[in-house]
Amino acid sequence: MSTVSALVPRVQRGSVSIPSVAAELALRDAARQFCVVTQIWRHTDVSEAGVPEGMISLLANPTSGHYVTLDDGVNTAVTLTFGTDITIGATAAETMVTLITEINTVAGLDITATPAVPASNVCYLRNAVAGEDGEVDIEYSGEEIVVIGMSSRYHRIGLSGLVAAGTASPIVSEILDVVVNGSSTPVQSYEFWYADQMLVFTNTLRDYSSSDSLKITLVVEPALLGSDYPTWLVGERYAEALVGEALFQLLRTPGRPYTSMAMAREYRVDYERGICLARRDRDVLHTTRGGSFVRNSENYGGLQG
């Protein structure tokens, strides 16, 4: 991975009065926009298809005496009562922590619980035994409790954190292709939840044992607060385009010592030329199948610039 800082002096050559901080911010925005427009940054994720997941959500703190009953289809069903088995915390998120611990360490079921995100009032449930479909029931009482049974056809696969966790992490902007057990999956079989960076299947996936049963080709864009980029993206091949777009945005900002609309338009040409180059590179490096671009295996890892 690389940063855009090496390109800052080239931006400042366009106008020496441009501050370094402003130049770097403009380059970051140019890189993000470049990826969105060209779809040149792609990532292929290969994993097991996974097993169905259930979900428990606490809309508010449960009332003492309300409960959830979990049944993994093999062991004796377990009822966990809030206020008795589950300590009710100051918030629903605190109560969820206790519930997750109880499920994982005490319940005696082939079910594991994980928080949707840290300090969350939502947890996901899945069967802990490899190969089992996890067809279980979840019974509950209380309007503040919402559940999705593990017999649901929903499968959730988190796609965020391609480089590092947090606000600086690149995000998935589009799903190009989903292949399950060697066959492309119709678009109507899944949904992409952009806000949650989650791929959610609405059809049942089988053959969970294969380590490469699920292949997802993604379009990636840098986060607004990101600073790390693939070396090929900020390398010499597209440097002129990124610098051109950064200068276009900076020079057209009113009221600055370096403001110049005439020069801004000239640098915009460099960006547009780079867009054409990247789109051509993208099409050469990817073969078209069913309207989706699929990365050639020999080109995995992107361009080298």
N, C-alpha and C positions, 0 to 999 in steps of 0.2 A: 504494500500500500504506500501511497505517496500523498503529499499535500500540494496545494496550489501556490504555496509561498514562493516557489522557485520562479513563478511567472509574474510576481509582483513587479520586479524591475522592468519587465517588458511593458507592463501597463503604464508605469511611470515614464517610460520613454515617449509615450503618447502625449503626456503632459507632466512636466516635472513637479507641478504643484499639487498633484494628487497624493494625499496621505497614504502611507502604507496600509493602514487599517482599512481605509475605504477601498483601496485596490483589492485587498484580499477578500473582503465581503462581496464585492462585485464579481470576483472570480468564482467564489462559491456559488453565487446565484446563477452565474453563467453556466457552470458545470451542471447544476441541477436542471436548468432549462434545457441544456443540450441533451441530457439523458431522456427527458420527458418527450422532446420533439422527435428524436431519432430512434429511441428504444434500443440504443446500441449496447447498454449495460444489461447483460442477462445473466441469469444464474439457474443452474439445474440442481434441484434437490432430489436425492435418491434415498428412499427409506422404505421401511415396511409400511404396508397400507394401514396397519394399526387395527384396533378393535373398537367397537362402539363405545361411546362414552355416555355416562349419565351425568346429571348436573343437579346440584342442590344450591338454591339461591335464597338468602335471607333478606327479604325486603326491609325488615326491621327486626329488632330483637324479639325472639319468640316468647310467647307467654309461658310461664311455668306450667308444666303438664302437657304441653304440646310435644309431638314426637315425630321421628322418622323411623320407619321400619325397612331394613335392607335385607334382601334375599338374593344370594348369588346362585340359586338353583341347585346347589350341592349341599351346603352346610345348613344348619338350622337358622332360620331367620332371626335377626337381632333387632330389637326395638330399643332405640336410644331416646330417652325422655329428657327434655330440657328442664333444667332446675333440679333434676335428680342425677341422671347419668352425665348430662352435659351442663357444666357451669355456665350460667348466663353472664356474659361480660358487660362492660359499660357500653359497648357498641356491638352492632351485628357482626362486624369484622372480628372483634375479639371472641365472640361466641363461636364464629366459624373456625377459628384456630383450635379451640377446644374440641369441636366436633370432628375436625380432620384428625386430630391426635387420637381421639377415641376410636374412630373407624380403623385407623392404621395399626394401632397397638393393642386394642382391647377386644374389638368386636368379634374376632375369630372367623372372619369371612375371607373369601378369595377376592376381595375388593380393596383397591387402594384409592385414597383420596388425595388430590393435589389442589392447591389454591389456583384460581384462574390467574391471578397476579398476586404479588405479596400484599399482605394487609387487605385482602379482598373479602367481601361477603358472599363470594361465589366459589364453589369447589367443583371440580370434575371428578367423576368416578369411573374406574375401569377395572376389568377383571385382571387380577394379578397372575393368573395361571396362563402360561403361554399356550396358545392353541384353542383356548375356550372362547366362545363367542360373546360371553358376558351377557347372556339373555337373563336379566334379573328384573325384579319389580322393586319399586320404591313407594311405600305407602307413607302418608304423613297426615298431620292435623295442624290447622292454623293457617289463616289467610296470609300471614307474613312469610310463609314458606312456599317456594315454587320449586318444582322438580321436573326433570326430564328423565324418564326411566332408561336404563341401559339397554332395554329392548328397542329403544328408538333407533332409527336408521341413521341418525346424525353421527358424523365423524368430524372431529375438529383437529386441525393441524396448524400449529402456530408457525408463521413464516417470518416473523421479525427477528432482528438481531443477526443479520448476515455478516456483520463485521464485529460489532461490539454492542453490548446492551446500552440502553439509555437513549436520550434525545439525539445523540450524535450518530446513531445507527442508521444505515441505509434502510429504506423501506421498499416493500413490493408495491408497484403502482398498477400492475396488470398481470393476469395469468394468461400465458400464451398457449400452453398445452399441458394436459394431464393424462398420463398414461398409466393404466392399471393393468398389471400382469401382461404387458406387451401390447395392449389395445388402447387407442385413444378413447377417452371418456367424453361423452356428449356434454356440451355446456350446461344443459338443463339438469345434469346430474350433480352439480355442485354450485355453491355460491362463494364469492370472495367478499369477506367482510373487511372492507378497507380500513375502517376506523380501528378494528381490533387486530388487523394484520392476521386474519384467520381464514383458512380454507375450510369450508364446511360442506361435507358431502351429504346429499339428500337421498342417496341410494346406498344399499348395503354393499360393503366391500368384503370380499372373501379372500382366501388364501393368505392368511396373516403371517405364515411362517417364513415366506420368502423375504430375504433382506433387501431385495431391489424390486419389490412388487409395485411400488409407487414412484413415479418419476414426474416431477413438476418443473416446467420451464417458466421462469418468471422474468418480468421486466422490472429492473431495479432503478431507483432514483436516490440520489444522496438526500439525507435529511437536511433541513434548513440550517440546523446548528452543527452539521457534520464538518469534519476537517480532513478525513481520510478518504482517499479515492484510489481506484485501481491505477497502477503505474501507467498502463497503456492509455487510460482516459486523459490524464493530465500530461502525457508525454508529448513529444514533438509533433506527432501526427495530427493532433487536434489542438495544439497549443495556440496556433494563430487564430483559430475560431473562438476559443475561450477568451483570449485577450481582446479580440475584436468586439465580442459581445460585452465584455466588462467595460471597455472604453466607450462603447455606444451608450450604455446606461449611465456612466459617469459624466460624459461630456454633455449629455442632454439634460442633466440636472440643473435647474435654474438657480441663479444666484451664487454660483461657485466661481472661484478664480479661474478654474479650468473649463468653464462652460463654453461650448462651441458646437452649435447644431450642425454646422457645415462639416466639421471634422467627424462628428458622431456618425453621420450618414456614410462617410467613407469607410469607417471601421465596420459598420454593419455588413458591408459586402464580404469581409473576411469571415464573418460568422455564417452567413448564408452559404458561402462556398464550402465551409466545413460541414454544414448540415448535409449538403449533397454528397460529400465524400463519405461521411459516416453512414448514410443510408445505403450507399453502394457497398461499403464494407460489410454492413449488416446483412445484406442480401447475399453476398458472396460467402459469408461465413455460416449462413444458415440455409437449410433446404426448406422448401415450402411443402407442408402436408396439411390438407384440410383447412387451409387458410391460416394456419399457425406456423410461425417460424420455430424450427427445432434445431438445437445446436448440434453440429456435426461433432462426433466424438473426438476426432483428431484436432479439433480447434477448441476444445474445452479449456476455459480459462480466459478467453477473450483475445483481443488484438494485442500485439506487441508493438509499442510505439516509442 
